[in-house]
Amino acid sequence: MTFDVTESSDTSIEQVVCANCRTVCDKRSNFCSRCGQRLQLVESEAPVKPGKEPRSPREFLQHLWWGRRVSIFLPVLLALVVLNGSFLLIVSRITLYSHTAQASTAASAPNGVAWFYDGHSVGDAFALRLSHLPMLPPGKVYVGWLHNPYRPDQLLSTGSLSVRKNGSATFFSTQSASFNTTNQDLRLIFTYVDVTVETGKALPTRPMGQVVLHGAIAAHVVQVLAPLFVSASSTPRQVALLAGFSSQLHEIDRWVTNMHDTQMVQDNAGIFADLLRIVYILEGKNGPDVQKLNITALNNIQNEGDGFGVLAPTGYLAAFHATLQTLVAQHAIAATTLSHVQTALTTISTLAHTMLQVTLKLVANATLSSPTSVQMLNTLSQLNDALLYGRDLDGDGRIDPVPGEAAAAQLYTYMQALGAITLQH
């Protein structure tokens, strides 16, 4: 991903421009503060320092023989030791050596991960991150391919991949003007990815060389994930769940911002209307407080929110949890990804419930200009920012996948990993 780097007046703060939405962000952050796109990847260029290998069985015996000054009784003592089970020690040494060699080979085997993300539209971009690729001779290059298993003639190529000295390579389709020019959603079409070694400057239009990495995502998993990224008849207003959820959070942000503008002119009626809008978006049209306050009958609030509700029993957070449960039941989600998504959802739920409680207290307060009300309005604004962008509670300069920090902006990135494809040799 390409970033435009600018220096602020404070030379200690370096800024980057998000390649997705062009928002200027602090380079120290992991994610764009507006759209939640990951800003940068940390790649370790330092080679792994090899550990000291165990001796071979012959070297081990030589060590036993020559490592000590021997006496004339050594043959007798050695025979006694062997007869008493020292042979097992030698065998175990051989086994340890074998297992260590196998582990070392597995750790250095080529591997990678492929995933889809939002470039210009939903799911139209593709990324690769590869590791431990052997260096190729001149004239040979690595190429990534996306396949449609149901239409062999339909495929996309990454072009030649640039491999670093440590054997790693990355590809982001937003850096390629010729990749997916129609901006179609790729995640439902291409479920098989491989990396091949091709020959020559004029690359073939389809894989011709040796396959060094390959991976696929099962069709049933794609179907489970589809409503998250693609509109369907079951999603609110036929909008993909993640896109719909994002729009609702930005609707809340819109009315929180508007509420502060009306506060400046001491328009209590305007503030009250904005508070009701926030309740409606959080609870949905069937929410208990929405019904109690008869919000759906108000002409000036009917068009705000999609009625699905962020916190409703069948709302957005519930839909996300249901998707996770299905993936867990199918053993189709990595433990780390599951943990990260659950942490973000828990933080979002806590912040949203707290926002709802503060909002309802303000609705019940007839004097919205009192010092207590002003403080609560400021609290509501702070909660809204934390909900949208996450927050750095421990002051380490980043937003981590821990309770209270990761929220909506990070959730979008974690959700992308749900459809990631693991590549293996």
C-alpha positions as CSV (number, residue, x, y, z in Angstrom):
1,M,0.0,0.0,0.0
2,T,1.4,3.4,-0.9
3,F,1.3,6.3,1.5
4,D,1.9,10.0,1.1
5,V,4.1,11.1,3.9
6,T,3.9,14.6,5.2
7,E,5.6,16.3,8.2
8,S,3.5,18.2,10.7
9,S,4.7,21.3,12.5
10,D,5.7,19.0,15.3
11,T,8.6,17.1,13.7
12,S,8.1,14.2,16.1
13,I,4.8,13.3,14.5
14,E,4.8,11.8,11.1
15,Q,1.6,11.7,9.2
16,V,0.3,9.4,6.4
17,V,-2.6,9.6,4.0
18,C,-4.8,6.6,4.0
19,A,-4.8,5.0,0.5
20,N,-8.4,4.0,0.9
21,C,-10.2,7.2,2.0
22,R,-7.3,9.8,1.8
23,T,-7.7,10.8,5.5
24,V,-4.5,12.2,7.1
25,C,-3.6,10.0,10.0
26,D,-0.8,9.6,12.6
27,K,1.7,7.2,11.2
28,R,2.1,5.6,14.6
29,S,-1.5,4.4,14.5
30,N,-2.3,0.9,13.1
31,F,-5.5,2.0,11.4
32,C,-7.1,4.9,9.6
33,S,-9.2,6.9,12.0
34,R,-12.0,7.3,9.5
35,C,-12.5,4.1,7.6
36,G,-10.5,1.6,9.8
37,Q,-8.2,0.5,7.0
38,R,-4.8,-0.8,8.2
39,L,-2.2,1.9,7.5
40,Q,1.0,0.0,7.4
41,L,2.5,-3.4,7.7
42,V,5.5,-4.2,9.9
43,E,7.8,-6.6,8.2
44,S,10.8,-8.0,9.9
45,E,13.8,-7.9,7.7
46,A,16.1,-9.5,10.3
47,P,17.0,-13.1,9.5
48,V,16.2,-15.6,12.2
49,K,19.4,-16.5,14.1
50,P,19.8,-20.2,13.9
51,G,20.2,-22.1,17.1
52,K,23.0,-24.5,17.8
53,E,22.1,-27.8,16.2
54,P,22.4,-31.0,18.2
55,R,25.3,-33.2,17.5
56,S,24.9,-36.2,15.2
57,P,25.0,-39.6,16.9
58,R,28.6,-40.1,15.7
59,E,29.7,-36.8,17.1
60,F,27.9,-37.6,20.3
61,L,29.8,-40.8,20.7
62,Q,33.0,-39.0,19.9
63,H,32.2,-36.5,22.6
64,L,31.7,-39.2,25.1
65,W,35.0,-40.9,24.1
66,W,37.4,-38.0,23.6
67,G,35.8,-35.4,25.9
68,R,37.3,-36.9,29.0
69,R,40.6,-38.5,30.0
70,V,40.1,-42.2,29.9
71,S,41.5,-44.9,32.1
72,I,42.4,-48.4,31.3
73,F,39.0,-49.4,32.8
74,L,37.0,-47.4,30.2
75,P,36.1,-50.4,28.0
76,V,34.7,-52.2,31.0
77,L,32.8,-49.2,32.3
78,L,31.4,-48.4,28.8
79,A,30.1,-51.9,28.5
80,L,28.5,-51.7,31.9
81,V,26.9,-48.3,31.0
82,V,25.6,-49.6,27.7
83,L,24.1,-52.7,29.4
84,N,22.4,-50.5,31.9
85,G,20.5,-48.5,29.4
86,S,22.8,-45.8,28.1
87,F,21.8,-46.9,24.6
88,L,18.4,-45.3,25.3
89,L,20.1,-42.0,25.8
90,I,21.7,-42.3,22.4
91,V,18.5,-43.2,20.7
92,S,16.7,-40.3,22.4
93,R,19.5,-38.0,21.2
94,I,18.9,-39.2,17.6
95,T,15.1,-38.7,18.0
96,L,15.6,-35.2,19.4
97,Y,17.9,-34.3,16.5
98,S,15.3,-35.6,14.0
99,H,12.4,-33.7,15.6
100,T,14.5,-30.5,15.7
101,A,15.4,-30.8,12.1
102,Q,11.7,-31.3,11.1
103,A,10.6,-28.3,13.1
104,S,13.3,-26.2,11.5
105,T,12.2,-27.3,8.1
106,A,8.5,-26.6,8.8
107,A,9.3,-23.1,10.1
108,S,11.3,-22.2,7.0
109,A,8.8,-23.7,4.5
110,P,7.2,-21.2,2.1
111,N,3.8,-20.0,3.5
112,G,1.5,-17.0,3.2
113,V,-2.0,-15.6,3.5
114,A,-4.3,-14.0,1.1
115,W,-7.3,-11.8,1.8
116,F,-9.8,-9.4,0.3
117,Y,-10.4,-5.8,1.4
118,D,-12.3,-2.7,0.2
119,G,-10.3,-0.6,-2.3
120,H,-12.7,1.5,-4.4
121,S,-15.8,-0.5,-3.5
122,V,-16.8,-3.5,-1.3
123,G,-14.4,-6.4,-1.6
124,D,-12.8,-5.2,-4.8
125,A,-9.2,-5.3,-3.6
126,F,-6.9,-8.3,-3.0
127,A,-3.7,-8.7,-0.9
128,L,-1.0,-11.3,-0.5
129,R,1.6,-11.6,2.3
130,L,4.2,-14.4,1.7
131,S,7.1,-15.6,3.7
132,H,10.2,-17.9,3.3
133,L,10.2,-17.9,-0.5
134,P,13.4,-19.3,-1.9
135,M,15.4,-16.9,-4.1
136,L,14.9,-17.7,-7.8
137,P,17.5,-17.7,-10.6
138,P,17.5,-14.9,-13.2
139,G,14.6,-15.1,-15.6
140,K,12.3,-16.7,-13.0
141,V,9.6,-14.8,-11.1
142,Y,6.8,-15.6,-8.6
143,V,3.2,-14.8,-9.7
144,G,0.0,-14.9,-7.7
145,W,-3.2,-16.2,-9.2
146,L,-6.9,-16.0,-8.2
147,H,-9.1,-18.8,-9.5
148,N,-12.8,-19.4,-9.8
149,P,-13.2,-23.2,-9.3
150,Y,-16.5,-23.2,-11.2
151,R,-15.1,-21.2,-14.2
152,P,-11.6,-22.2,-15.0
153,D,-11.4,-19.5,-17.6
154,Q,-12.0,-16.8,-15.0
155,L,-8.8,-15.8,-13.1
156,L,-6.8,-12.8,-12.1
157,S,-3.1,-12.4,-11.8
158,T,-1.0,-10.3,-9.5
159,G,1.8,-10.0,-12.0
160,S,5.4,-10.7,-10.9
161,L,6.0,-10.4,-7.2
162,S,9.0,-8.6,-5.7
163,V,10.7,-10.8,-3.2
164,R,12.8,-9.2,-0.4
165,K,16.2,-10.6,0.8
166,N,14.5,-12.4,3.7
167,G,12.2,-14.3,1.4
168,S,9.0,-12.2,2.1
169,A,6.8,-10.6,-0.5
170,T,3.6,-8.5,-0.3
171,F,1.0,-7.5,-2.9
172,F,-1.8,-5.0,-2.6
173,S,-4.1,-4.7,-5.7
174,T,-4.7,-1.0,-5.0
175,Q,-1.1,-0.4,-6.2
176,S,-2.0,-2.0,-9.6
177,A,-4.0,0.1,-12.0
178,S,-4.8,-3.0,-14.2
179,F,-6.1,-5.3,-11.4
180,N,-9.9,-5.7,-11.2
181,T,-10.6,-2.6,-13.2
182,T,-14.4,-3.2,-12.9
183,N,-14.2,-3.0,-9.1
184,Q,-16.3,-6.1,-8.7
185,D,-16.6,-7.9,-5.4
186,L,-14.0,-10.7,-5.5
187,R,-14.7,-12.7,-2.4
188,L,-17.6,-14.6,-3.9
189,I,-16.0,-15.3,-7.2
190,F,-12.4,-16.3,-6.4
191,T,-12.1,-18.9,-3.6
192,Y,-8.8,-20.5,-4.7
193,V,-5.4,-18.8,-4.7
194,D,-1.9,-20.1,-5.7
195,V,1.6,-18.8,-6.4
196,T,3.6,-20.2,-9.2
197,V,7.1,-19.8,-10.6
198,E,7.0,-18.5,-14.2
199,T,9.6,-17.9,-16.8
200,G,10.4,-14.8,-19.0
201,K,9.5,-11.1,-19.0
202,A,6.3,-11.7,-20.9
203,L,4.2,-13.5,-18.3
204,P,1.6,-16.0,-19.3
205,T,-2.1,-15.2,-19.1
206,R,-2.7,-18.4,-17.0
207,P,-0.4,-20.4,-14.7
208,M,2.1,-22.5,-16.6
209,G,4.9,-23.0,-14.0
210,Q,5.4,-25.0,-10.8
211,V,2.9,-24.3,-8.0
212,V,4.8,-23.4,-4.8
213,L,1.9,-22.2,-2.7
214,H,-1.8,-22.8,-2.8
215,G,-4.9,-22.4,-0.7
216,A,-8.6,-22.2,-0.8
217,I,-11.7,-21.3,1.2
218,A,-14.6,-23.7,1.3
219,A,-17.8,-22.8,-0.4
220,H,-19.9,-23.3,2.7
221,V,-17.7,-20.8,4.6
222,V,-18.1,-18.3,1.8
223,Q,-21.8,-18.6,2.1
224,V,-21.7,-17.9,5.8
225,L,-19.5,-14.9,5.4
226,A,-21.3,-13.5,2.3
227,P,-23.9,-11.4,4.2
228,L,-21.1,-9.6,6.0
229,F,-19.7,-8.2,2.8
230,V,-22.4,-8.6,0.1
231,S,-25.9,-7.3,0.1
232,A,-28.6,-10.0,0.4
233,S,-32.3,-10.3,0.9
234,S,-31.8,-11.1,4.6
235,T,-29.8,-7.9,5.3
236,P,-31.4,-4.6,6.4
237,R,-32.4,-2.7,3.3
238,Q,-30.4,-5.3,1.3
239,V,-27.1,-3.7,2.4
240,A,-24.2,-5.9,3.5
241,L,-24.0,-6.1,7.3
242,L,-20.6,-4.5,7.7
243,A,-21.5,-1.6,5.3
244,G,-24.9,-1.2,7.1
245,F,-23.3,-1.2,10.5
246,S,-20.8,1.4,9.4
247,S,-23.5,3.6,8.0
248,Q,-25.5,3.5,11.3
249,L,-22.5,4.4,13.4
250,H,-21.8,7.4,11.2
251,E,-25.5,8.3,11.5
252,I,-25.0,8.4,15.3
253,D,-21.8,10.5,14.8
254,R,-23.8,12.8,12.5
255,W,-26.4,13.5,15.2
256,V,-23.9,13.8,18.0
257,T,-22.1,16.5,16.0
258,N,-25.3,18.2,15.1
259,M,-26.3,18.1,18.8
260,H,-23.2,20.1,19.8
261,D,-24.0,22.6,17.1
262,T,-27.5,23.1,18.4
263,Q,-26.1,23.3,21.9
264,M,-24.0,26.3,20.9
265,V,-27.3,28.2,20.1
266,Q,-29.0,26.8,23.1
267,D,-31.7,25.0,21.0
268,N,-33.1,22.5,23.6
269,A,-35.7,21.3,21.2
270,G,-33.0,20.5,18.6
271,I,-30.9,18.7,21.1
272,F,-33.8,16.7,22.3
273,A,-34.6,15.6,18.7
274,D,-31.0,14.5,18.2
275,L,-31.1,12.5,21.4
276,L,-34.2,10.6,20.2
277,R,-32.5,9.9,16.9
278,I,-29.6,8.3,18.7
279,V,-31.9,6.1,20.8
280,Y,-33.7,5.0,17.6
281,I,-30.5,4.0,15.8
282,L,-29.1,2.2,18.8
283,E,-32.2,0.2,19.7
284,G,-34.0,-0.1,16.3
285,K,-37.6,0.5,15.6
286,N,-38.8,-2.2,18.0
287,G,-36.6,-1.1,20.9
288,P,-38.3,-0.8,24.3
289,D,-37.4,2.9,24.8
290,V,-38.2,3.7,21.2
291,Q,-41.7,2.3,21.9
292,K,-41.9,4.0,25.3
293,L,-41.0,7.4,23.8
294,N,-43.1,6.8,20.7
295,I,-40.2,7.8,18.5
296,T,-41.5,6.1,15.4
297,A,-44.6,8.4,15.4
298,L,-42.5,11.5,15.2
299,N,-42.4,13.0,11.7
300,N,-38.9,14.5,12.0
301,I,-37.2,11.2,13.1
302,Q,-38.7,8.6,10.7
303,N,-35.9,8.8,8.2
304,E,-32.9,8.4,10.5
305,G,-31.4,5.0,10.9
306,D,-32.5,1.8,9.1
307,G,-34.5,0.5,12.0
308,F,-32.4,-2.7,12.4
309,G,-30.7,-1.4,15.5
310,V,-27.1,-1.7,16.7
311,L,-28.1,-3.3,20.0
312,A,-31.4,-5.0,19.0
313,P,-31.9,-8.7,19.8
314,T,-31.8,-9.3,16.0
315,G,-29.7,-6.3,15.2
316,Y,-26.2,-5.8,13.9
317,L,-24.2,-7.0,16.9
318,A,-26.4,-10.1,17.2
319,A,-25.9,-10.9,13.5
320,F,-22.1,-10.6,13.9
321,H,-22.2,-13.0,16.9
322,A,-24.4,-15.5,15.0
323,T,-21.9,-15.5,12.2
324,L,-19.1,-16.2,14.6
325,Q,-21.0,-19.1,16.2
326,T,-21.6,-20.7,12.8
327,L,-17.9,-20.4,11.9
328,V,-16.8,-21.9,15.2
329,A,-19.3,-24.8,14.8
330,Q,-17.7,-25.4,11.3
331,H,-14.2,-25.1,12.7
332,A,-13.7,-22.4,10.0
333,I,-12.2,-19.6,12.1
334,A,-8.7,-19.2,13.6
335,A,-8.5,-18.8,17.4
336,T,-6.6,-15.5,17.1
337,T,-9.1,-14.0,14.7
338,L,-12.0,-15.2,16.8
339,S,-10.5,-13.6,19.9
340,H,-9.9,-10.3,18.1
341,V,-13.4,-10.0,16.7
342,Q,-15.0,-11.0,20.0
343,T,-12.9,-8.4,21.8
344,A,-13.9,-5.7,19.4
345,L,-17.6,-6.7,19.6
346,T,-17.5,-6.7,23.4
347,T,-16.0,-3.2,23.5
348,I,-18.5,-1.9,20.9
349,S,-21.4,-3.4,22.9
350,T,-20.2,-1.9,26.2
351,L,-19.7,1.6,24.6
352,A,-23.0,1.5,22.8
353,H,-24.9,0.5,25.9
354,T,-23.2,3.2,27.9
355,M,-24.2,5.7,25.2
356,L,-27.8,4.6,25.4
357,Q,-27.9,5.0,29.1
358,V,-26.4,8.5,29.0
359,T,-28.7,9.5,26.1
360,L,-31.8,8.3,28.0
361,K,-30.7,10.3,31.1
362,L,-30.4,13.4,29.0
363,V,-33.8,12.7,27.4
364,A,-35.3,12.6,30.9
365,N,-33.6,15.9,31.9
366,A,-35.8,18.9,31.1
367,T,-32.9,21.4,31.5
368,L,-30.4,20.4,28.8
369,S,-28.3,23.5,29.4
370,S,-27.5,22.7,33.1
371,P,-23.9,22.0,33.9
372,T,-24.7,18.4,34.6
373,S,-26.3,18.0,31.2
374,V,-23.4,19.8,29.4
375,Q,-21.0,17.4,31.0
376,M,-23.1,14.4,30.0
377,L,-23.3,15.7,26.4
378,N,-19.5,15.9,26.4
379,T,-19.3,12.4,27.7
380,L,-21.6,11.2,24.9
381,S,-19.3,12.8,22.4
382,Q,-16.3,11.0,23.9
383,L,-18.1,7.7,23.9
384,N,-19.0,8.2,20.2
385,D,-15.4,8.8,19.3
386,A,-14.3,5.7,21.2
387,L,-17.0,3.7,19.5
388,L,-16.0,4.8,16.0
389,Y,-12.2,4.8,16.2
390,G,-11.2,2.8,19.3
391,R,-9.0,4.3,21.9
392,D,-5.5,3.8,23.4
393,L,-6.2,3.2,27.0
394,D,-2.7,2.1,28.1
395,G,-0.9,4.9,26.3
396,D,1.4,2.7,24.2
397,G,0.7,4.6,21.0
398,R,-1.5,2.0,19.4
399,I,-5.0,0.5,19.6
400,D,-4.6,-3.2,20.5
401,P,-7.1,-6.1,20.3
402,V,-7.8,-5.9,24.0
403,P,-11.1,-5.1,25.8
404,G,-11.8,-1.3,25.9
405,E,-9.4,-0.4,23.1
406,A,-10.4,-2.1,19.8
407,A,-13.8,-0.9,18.5
408,A,-15.5,-0.3,15.1
409,A,-12.6,0.9,13.1
410,Q,-10.6,-2.2,14.2
411,L,-13.5,-4.5,13.8
412,Y,-13.6,-3.9,10.0
413,T,-10.0,-5.1,9.7
414,Y,-10.5,-8.1,11.9
415,M,-13.6,-9.1,9.9
416,Q,-11.6,-9.0,6.7
417,A,-9.4,-11.7,8.2
418,L,-12.5,-14.0,8.5
419,G,-12.3,-14.6,4.8
420,A,-8.5,-14.9,4.6
421,I,-7.0,-17.8,2.7
422,T,-4.0,-19.6,4.2
423,L,-1.3,-20.6,1.6
424,Q,0.9,-23.6,2.1
425,H,3.6,-25.4,0.2
